[in-house]
Amino acid sequence: MALSDTQLIEQYLAHVRVEKRLAQRTVELYTLDLHKLGEFAQQTGLPLLQVHGAHVRRWIAQMHAGGRSGRGIALILSGWRGFYAWLGRQGLITSNPVQDVRAPKAAKPLPKALSVDDAVRLASYRGHADDLAARQGEEEDPWFTARDAAMTELLYSSGLRVGELTGLDVAASEAARKAGRGWLDLQAGEVEVQGKGGKRRAVPVGAAARQALSQWLVVRGQGLPAAAQDEQTALFIGRNGTRLTPQAIWQRLKRRSLQAGLSTPVHPHMLRHSFASHVLQSSGDLRAVQELLGHANIGTTQVYTRLDFQHLARAYDEAHPRAKLDAKSQGKTRAKK
């Protein structure tokens, strides 16, 4: 006697609960997922044993259109795939209709960028009496202040990757080029870096960053040990004279963002995102931003148009008379409810 769809699901759930000894919460999730499968099959007028890949893909599309995330659909498919694999082992089906079906790709999250005010606040921070260090009873060494200010200004001014920043030398040299490093040309107002794929590019350095770099170069060699002479080519160094690592820059930038009073810790790539977003907002020139960032494919740069659209949408909501009117009417409607 053939089993009904409900009986098949119950037997499979008993299998995963008793024989596979899955956790109770996992069994509960499988139960929900398989009931969803049964509903889809019933609406289509099909018994579960006659479901094909085309049906599964159609149901995925329905779930996705209904707002289910790619990750959520992937978890549901995993439950369905296990169910049909079990049916195959029981000799009830000849092929698994879910085997080669994949969930929709999750949308890539937008890069996190600072507002213009926060980016400027972070870059221009030079220490205050009420900052974090002062509250902790520590006095910030002016040497560190000058170095960290120059690093932050340069990251935001030129949109460098943290690896490109650590690879900068004080001046151009053939040894640096052969080693894949870049350098600062303060007189020309630019840095030359070697990015991904060995591609070299020159990036402009803004006036505020040039001033901060000049101040850093004045104090950079002060108090260094004599044994550090072989590392004197590095633009950004630690107190022992060695080239800074990306991890050290992450730590210093996080500390600096807290000192400056920003609501979120800042990492180097966030300043790169901020640079790209703010330049695009001001210029609208996507190709120029692509060149400045060193992206081989403009599709990589296009993510910043989404950030730009968010900026425009906020500006619309804040400035457009009709947007304000709509917001007020929506508020009244919610209040009535």
Buried (B, 14 or more C-beta within 10 A) or exposed (E): EEBEBEEBBBEBBEBBBEEEEBEEEEBEBBBEBBEBBBEBBEEEEBBBBEBEBEBBBEBBEEBBEEEBBBEBBBBBBBBBBBBBBBBBEEEBBEEBBBEEBEBBEEEEEEBBBBBBEBBBBBBBBBBEEEBBBBEEEEEBEEBBBBBBBBBBBBBBBBBBBBBBBBBBBBEBEEEBBEEEBBBBBBEEEBBBBBBEEEEEBBBEBBEBBBEBBEBBBEBBEEEBEEEBEEBEBBBBBBEEBBBBEBEBBBEBBBBBBBBBBBEEEBBBBBBBBBBBBBBBBEEEEBEEBBBBBBBEEEEEBBBBBBBBEEBEEEEEEEEEEEBEEEEEEEEEEEEEE
